[in-house]
Amino acid sequence: MLSWFSSKPVLDEDSIRWLFDTFLWAEQSLEPQLFYQQTSLILPNDEFFPVAKEQDHFHMAKLILNKVQEYMHLKEIPCKLIEQNACQLEPFQLPTMNLAIRGQTNLTQNIEQNEDQQLPIPYSPAQIKNPQAMIAYFAQTLSYFVLLYAPDKPEDVEENILQLSEVLAVFTGFGIIQANSAFNYHNSSCSSCSSPSNDRNSYLSQFDITYALAIFCVIKGIDKSRVLKFIKSNLKTYFKKAYQQVKARHELKQFSGY
């Protein structure tokens, strides 16, 4: 009986297949060579995010954003941080560029290096108190823009772009930080503007994100012990089970680098 319970899937089958399909789309559409050879498992420590000397929250946020762009191979993309202390942001026309080709330094010739031609990245200064939430938020936001610009989009991008952006953030190496900071609460009331949350709104559950992290690690050949050192305690057992179940999935045969 104990054996029967231990083999029970940790996630429903439809969600598992959707995660695999999303990973397969990302592998095929966003430079497989970059994924297998240059994409790292990003850890929430000083090795990846050195402690900065700047005291100003804007410069701290900018340093974190620059690091996230670097690890996502999007460091050449011009971004503009916008402090999210207003109820409504000004309308913004997206600049012309190719975000789908990660790691490419020669962007399209139509980019003008001015504030009107930079990607808007709203942020909450309160998130400085929770660096993992800010890192995960920036990774998800940049993934959202990648999906908007991708010439070959997933079939369900219109209805699931926010969920897809979280999986894409995991695909680019931020799975541990995404899982650790997942917080499913969405407050649309205007009163929330006066006291922004330190947390990050997530559109998938921490278990969906952790399963996606297991897919990332198995495909990349990353031992589970590396994750278990950093993932929050209530997800450790779940991750170990997901990791073992991912290794047994036939979908792995679809990936070129596995």
C-alpha positions as a Markdown table, in Angstrom:
| # | Residue | x | y | z |
|---|---|---|---|---|
| 1 | Met | 0.0 | 0.0 | 0.0 |
| 2 | Leu | 2.8 | 2.4 | 0.8 |
| 3 | Ser | 4.3 | 1.7 | -2.6 |
| 4 | Trp | 0.9 | 2.5 | -4.3 |
| 5 | Phe | 0.7 | 5.8 | -2.6 |
| 6 | Ser | 4.3 | 6.8 | -3.4 |
| 7 | Ser | 3.7 | 6.2 | -7.1 |
| 8 | Lys | 0.6 | 8.4 | -7.3 |
| 9 | Pro | 1.2 | 11.3 | -9.7 |
| 10 | Val | 2.1 | 14.6 | -7.9 |
| 11 | Leu | 0.2 | 16.6 | -10.5 |
| 12 | Asp | -2.8 | 16.0 | -12.7 |
| 13 | Glu | -2.1 | 14.6 | -16.2 |
| 14 | Asp | -3.5 | 17.5 | -18.2 |
| 15 | Ser | -1.2 | 20.0 | -16.3 |
| 16 | Ile | 1.8 | 17.7 | -16.8 |
| 17 | Arg | 1.2 | 17.4 | -20.5 |
| 18 | Trp | 0.7 | 21.2 | -20.8 |
| 19 | Leu | 4.0 | 21.8 | -19.0 |
| 20 | Phe | 5.9 | 19.4 | -21.3 |
| 21 | Asp | 4.2 | 21.0 | -24.4 |
| 22 | Thr | 5.3 | 24.4 | -23.2 |
| 23 | Phe | 8.9 | 23.3 | -22.6 |
| 24 | Leu | 9.0 | 21.6 | -26.0 |
| 25 | Trp | 7.7 | 24.8 | -27.7 |
| 26 | Ala | 10.4 | 26.9 | -25.9 |
| 27 | Glu | 13.2 | 24.4 | -26.8 |
| 28 | Gln | 12.2 | 24.4 | -30.4 |
| 29 | Ser | 11.5 | 28.2 | -30.7 |
| 30 | Leu | 14.0 | 29.9 | -28.5 |
| 31 | Glu | 17.4 | 28.6 | -29.6 |
| 32 | Pro | 18.0 | 25.0 | -28.3 |
| 33 | Gln | 21.8 | 25.5 | -28.3 |
| 34 | Leu | 21.5 | 28.4 | -26.0 |
| 35 | Phe | 19.3 | 26.4 | -23.6 |
| 36 | Tyr | 21.5 | 23.4 | -23.4 |
| 37 | Gln | 24.9 | 25.1 | -23.5 |
| 38 | Gln | 24.4 | 28.5 | -21.8 |
| 39 | Thr | 21.3 | 28.4 | -19.6 |
| 40 | Ser | 22.1 | 27.9 | -16.0 |
| 41 | Leu | 20.0 | 27.0 | -12.9 |
| 42 | Ile | 19.9 | 30.4 | -11.2 |
| 43 | Leu | 20.4 | 30.2 | -7.5 |
| 44 | Pro | 19.2 | 32.7 | -4.9 |
| 45 | Asn | 22.6 | 33.5 | -3.5 |
| 46 | Asp | 25.5 | 36.0 | -3.7 |
| 47 | Glu | 27.1 | 34.0 | -6.5 |
| 48 | Phe | 24.3 | 35.0 | -8.9 |
| 49 | Phe | 23.1 | 38.2 | -7.2 |
| 50 | Pro | 26.0 | 39.9 | -5.3 |
| 51 | Val | 25.1 | 42.2 | -2.5 |
| 52 | Ala | 25.0 | 45.7 | -3.9 |
| 53 | Lys | 26.3 | 48.8 | -2.1 |
| 54 | Glu | 23.6 | 51.1 | -3.5 |
| 55 | Gln | 21.1 | 52.2 | -0.9 |
| 56 | Asp | 18.5 | 53.8 | -3.3 |
| 57 | His | 15.7 | 51.3 | -4.1 |
| 58 | Phe | 15.7 | 52.3 | -7.8 |
| 59 | His | 19.3 | 51.5 | -8.3 |
| 60 | Met | 19.0 | 48.3 | -6.4 |
| 61 | Ala | 16.1 | 47.3 | -8.6 |
| 62 | Lys | 18.1 | 48.2 | -11.7 |
| 63 | Leu | 21.0 | 46.1 | -10.6 |
| 64 | Ile | 18.7 | 43.1 | -10.1 |
| 65 | Leu | 17.0 | 43.7 | -13.4 |
| 66 | Asn | 20.4 | 43.8 | -15.2 |
| 67 | Lys | 21.4 | 40.5 | -13.7 |
| 68 | Val | 18.1 | 38.9 | -14.7 |
| 69 | Gln | 18.5 | 40.1 | -18.2 |
| 70 | Glu | 22.1 | 38.8 | -18.3 |
| 71 | Tyr | 21.1 | 35.3 | -17.2 |
| 72 | Met | 18.1 | 35.3 | -19.6 |
| 73 | His | 20.4 | 36.3 | -22.4 |
| 74 | Leu | 18.4 | 39.5 | -23.0 |
| 75 | Lys | 20.9 | 42.0 | -21.7 |
| 76 | Glu | 20.9 | 44.0 | -25.0 |
| 77 | Ile | 17.2 | 44.7 | -24.7 |
| 78 | Pro | 16.5 | 48.3 | -23.6 |
| 79 | Cys | 14.3 | 48.4 | -20.5 |
| 80 | Lys | 12.8 | 51.2 | -18.5 |
| 81 | Leu | 11.9 | 50.7 | -14.8 |
| 82 | Ile | 8.7 | 52.4 | -13.7 |
| 83 | Glu | 7.9 | 52.8 | -10.1 |
| 84 | Gln | 4.4 | 51.2 | -9.6 |
| 85 | Asn | 2.9 | 53.7 | -7.2 |
| 86 | Ala | 0.1 | 54.9 | -9.4 |
| 87 | Cys | -3.2 | 53.1 | -10.1 |
| 88 | Gln | -2.8 | 53.4 | -13.9 |
| 89 | Leu | 0.3 | 53.4 | -16.1 |
| 90 | Glu | 0.5 | 55.5 | -19.2 |
| 91 | Pro | -0.3 | 53.7 | -22.5 |
| 92 | Phe | 2.8 | 52.3 | -24.2 |
| 93 | Gln | 3.6 | 51.4 | -27.7 |
| 94 | Leu | 6.0 | 48.5 | -27.9 |
| 95 | Pro | 9.2 | 49.1 | -29.8 |
| 96 | Thr | 10.3 | 47.0 | -32.8 |
| 97 | Met | 12.8 | 44.4 | -31.8 |
| 98 | Asn | 13.4 | 40.7 | -31.8 |
| 99 | Leu | 13.1 | 39.3 | -28.3 |
| 100 | Ala | 12.6 | 35.7 | -29.6 |
| 101 | Ile | 16.3 | 35.4 | -30.5 |
| 102 | Arg | 17.8 | 35.3 | -27.1 |
| 103 | Gly | 21.5 | 36.0 | -26.9 |
| 104 | Gln | 21.6 | 38.0 | -30.1 |
| 105 | Thr | 23.5 | 41.3 | -29.8 |
| 106 | Asn | 22.5 | 42.7 | -33.2 |
| 107 | Leu | 18.8 | 43.7 | -32.7 |
| 108 | Thr | 16.7 | 45.1 | -35.5 |
| 109 | Gln | 17.7 | 48.5 | -36.9 |
| 110 | Asn | 14.4 | 50.1 | -35.9 |
| 111 | Ile | 15.2 | 50.4 | -32.2 |
| 112 | Glu | 15.7 | 53.9 | -31.1 |
| 113 | Gln | 17.7 | 54.2 | -27.9 |
| 114 | Asn | 15.4 | 56.6 | -26.0 |
| 115 | Glu | 12.8 | 56.3 | -23.3 |
| 116 | Asp | 10.0 | 55.9 | -25.8 |
| 117 | Gln | 11.7 | 52.8 | -27.3 |
| 118 | Gln | 12.4 | 50.9 | -24.1 |
| 119 | Leu | 10.3 | 48.0 | -22.6 |
| 120 | Pro | 8.4 | 49.3 | -19.6 |
| 121 | Ile | 9.1 | 47.3 | -16.4 |
| 122 | Pro | 6.8 | 48.4 | -13.6 |
| 123 | Tyr | 8.1 | 47.5 | -10.1 |
| 124 | Ser | 7.2 | 48.0 | -6.5 |
| 125 | Pro | 10.0 | 49.5 | -4.3 |
| 126 | Ala | 8.6 | 47.3 | -1.4 |
| 127 | Gln | 9.8 | 44.2 | -3.2 |
| 128 | Ile | 13.4 | 45.3 | -2.4 |
| 129 | Lys | 12.7 | 43.7 | 1.0 |
| 130 | Asn | 12.0 | 40.4 | -0.7 |
| 131 | Pro | 14.7 | 40.1 | -3.4 |
| 132 | Gln | 13.6 | 36.6 | -4.6 |
| 133 | Ala | 10.1 | 38.0 | -5.3 |
| 134 | Met | 11.6 | 40.9 | -7.3 |
| 135 | Ile | 14.0 | 38.5 | -9.2 |
| 136 | Ala | 11.1 | 36.2 | -10.1 |
| 137 | Tyr | 8.9 | 39.1 | -11.1 |
| 138 | Phe | 11.5 | 40.5 | -13.5 |
| 139 | Ala | 12.1 | 37.0 | -15.0 |
| 140 | Gln | 8.3 | 36.6 | -15.5 |
| 141 | Thr | 7.9 | 40.1 | -17.0 |
| 142 | Leu | 10.7 | 39.6 | -19.5 |
| 143 | Ser | 9.3 | 36.2 | -20.4 |
| 144 | Tyr | 6.0 | 37.9 | -21.0 |
| 145 | Phe | 7.6 | 40.2 | -23.5 |
| 146 | Val | 9.4 | 37.3 | -25.2 |
| 147 | Leu | 6.1 | 35.7 | -25.7 |
| 148 | Leu | 4.6 | 38.9 | -27.1 |
| 149 | Tyr | 7.4 | 39.2 | -29.7 |
| 150 | Ala | 7.9 | 35.5 | -30.5 |
| 151 | Pro | 7.1 | 34.9 | -34.2 |
| 152 | Asp | 6.1 | 31.3 | -33.5 |
| 153 | Lys | 3.8 | 31.5 | -30.5 |
| 154 | Pro | 2.3 | 28.7 | -28.4 |
| 155 | Glu | -1.3 | 27.8 | -29.5 |
| 156 | Asp | -2.8 | 29.0 | -26.2 |
| 157 | Val | -0.8 | 32.2 | -25.9 |
| 158 | Glu | -3.9 | 34.5 | -26.0 |
| 159 | Glu | -5.7 | 32.9 | -23.1 |
| 160 | Asn | -2.7 | 31.7 | -21.1 |
| 161 | Ile | 0.1 | 34.2 | -21.7 |
| 162 | Leu | 0.6 | 34.9 | -17.9 |
| 163 | Gln | 0.8 | 31.2 | -17.1 |
| 164 | Leu | 3.1 | 30.6 | -20.1 |
| 165 | Ser | 5.4 | 33.5 | -19.0 |
| 166 | Glu | 5.9 | 31.7 | -15.6 |
| 167 | Val | 6.9 | 28.4 | -17.3 |
| 168 | Leu | 9.2 | 30.3 | -19.6 |
| 169 | Ala | 10.9 | 31.9 | -16.6 |
| 170 | Val | 11.5 | 28.4 | -15.3 |
| 171 | Phe | 12.8 | 27.4 | -18.7 |
| 172 | Thr | 15.4 | 30.3 | -18.6 |
| 173 | Gly | 16.7 | 29.0 | -15.3 |
| 174 | Phe | 14.7 | 30.8 | -12.6 |
| 175 | Gly | 12.6 | 27.9 | -11.4 |
| 176 | Ile | 13.9 | 27.8 | -7.8 |
| 177 | Ile | 13.3 | 31.5 | -7.3 |
| 178 | Gln | 9.9 | 31.3 | -9.1 |
| 179 | Ala | 8.8 | 28.4 | -6.8 |
| 180 | Asn | 10.1 | 30.0 | -3.6 |
| 181 | Ser | 8.3 | 33.3 | -4.3 |
| 182 | Ala | 5.0 | 32.0 | -5.7 |
| 183 | Phe | 2.1 | 33.8 | -4.1 |
| 184 | Asn | -1.5 | 33.3 | -5.4 |
| 185 | Tyr | -3.3 | 36.5 | -4.4 |
| 186 | His | -4.6 | 39.1 | -6.8 |
| 187 | Asn | -5.9 | 42.4 | -5.3 |
| 188 | Ser | -7.3 | 44.7 | -7.9 |
| 189 | Ser | -8.7 | 47.3 | -5.5 |
| 190 | Cys | -7.3 | 50.8 | -5.7 |
| 191 | Ser | -6.5 | 50.7 | -2.0 |
| 192 | Ser | -3.6 | 48.3 | -2.7 |
| 193 | Cys | -1.6 | 51.0 | -4.3 |
| 194 | Ser | -0.9 | 52.7 | -1.0 |
| 195 | Ser | 0.7 | 49.6 | 0.5 |
| 196 | Pro | 2.3 | 47.4 | -2.3 |
| 197 | Ser | 3.0 | 43.8 | -1.4 |
| 198 | Asn | 6.5 | 42.4 | -0.9 |
| 199 | Asp | 5.3 | 39.2 | -2.6 |
| 200 | Arg | 4.9 | 38.3 | -6.2 |
| 201 | Asn | 1.5 | 37.4 | -7.7 |
| 202 | Ser | 1.9 | 34.0 | -9.4 |
| 203 | Tyr | -0.5 | 32.7 | -12.0 |
| 204 | Leu | 0.4 | 29.0 | -11.5 |
| 205 | Ser | 0.5 | 27.2 | -8.2 |
| 206 | Gln | 3.8 | 26.6 | -6.5 |
| 207 | Phe | 3.4 | 22.9 | -7.3 |
| 208 | Asp | 3.0 | 23.6 | -11.0 |
| 209 | Ile | 6.1 | 25.7 | -11.0 |
| 210 | Thr | 8.0 | 23.1 | -9.0 |
| 211 | Tyr | 7.0 | 20.4 | -11.4 |
| 212 | Ala | 8.2 | 22.7 | -14.3 |
| 213 | Leu | 11.5 | 23.0 | -12.3 |
| 214 | Ala | 11.8 | 19.2 | -12.2 |
| 215 | Ile | 11.4 | 19.1 | -16.0 |
| 216 | Phe | 14.1 | 21.7 | -16.4 |
| 217 | Cys | 16.5 | 19.8 | -14.2 |
| 218 | Val | 15.9 | 16.4 | -15.7 |
| 219 | Ile | 16.3 | 17.7 | -19.3 |
| 220 | Lys | 19.4 | 19.7 | -18.3 |
| 221 | Gly | 20.9 | 16.8 | -16.3 |
| 222 | Ile | 21.0 | 18.8 | -13.1 |
| 223 | Asp | 21.1 | 16.6 | -10.0 |
| 224 | Lys | 18.1 | 17.2 | -7.6 |
| 225 | Ser | 20.5 | 17.8 | -4.7 |
| 226 | Arg | 21.4 | 21.1 | -6.2 |
| 227 | Val | 17.8 | 22.3 | -6.0 |
| 228 | Leu | 17.1 | 20.8 | -2.6 |
| 229 | Lys | 19.7 | 23.1 | -1.0 |
| 230 | Phe | 17.8 | 26.2 | -2.0 |
| 231 | Ile | 14.1 | 25.4 | -2.5 |
| 232 | Lys | 11.8 | 26.2 | 0.4 |
| 233 | Ser | 11.3 | 23.4 | 2.9 |
| 234 | Asn | 7.6 | 22.7 | 2.2 |
| 235 | Leu | 8.4 | 21.9 | -1.5 |
| 236 | Lys | 11.4 | 19.6 | -1.0 |
| 237 | Thr | 9.5 | 16.4 | -0.8 |
| 238 | Tyr | 7.2 | 17.4 | -3.7 |
| 239 | Phe | 10.2 | 18.3 | -5.8 |
| 240 | Lys | 11.9 | 14.9 | -5.2 |
| 241 | Lys | 8.7 | 13.1 | -6.2 |
| 242 | Ala | 8.2 | 15.3 | -9.3 |
| 243 | Tyr | 11.9 | 14.8 | -10.3 |
| 244 | Gln | 11.6 | 11.0 | -10.2 |
| 245 | Gln | 8.3 | 11.0 | -12.0 |
| 246 | Val | 9.6 | 13.3 | -14.8 |
| 247 | Lys | 12.5 | 11.0 | -15.4 |
| 248 | Ala | 10.0 | 8.2 | -16.2 |
| 249 | Arg | 7.9 | 10.2 | -18.7 |
| 250 | His | 8.0 | 9.2 | -22.3 |
| 251 | Glu | 7.8 | 12.9 | -23.3 |
| 252 | Leu | 11.5 | 13.3 | -22.6 |
| 253 | Lys | 12.3 | 11.5 | -25.9 |
| 254 | Gln | 10.9 | 14.6 | -27.8 |
| 255 | Phe | 13.7 | 16.9 | -26.5 |
| 256 | Ser | 16.8 | 17.2 | -28.7 |
| 257 | Gly | 19.3 | 17.5 | -25.9 |
| 258 | Tyr | 18.0 | 14.7 | -23.6 |
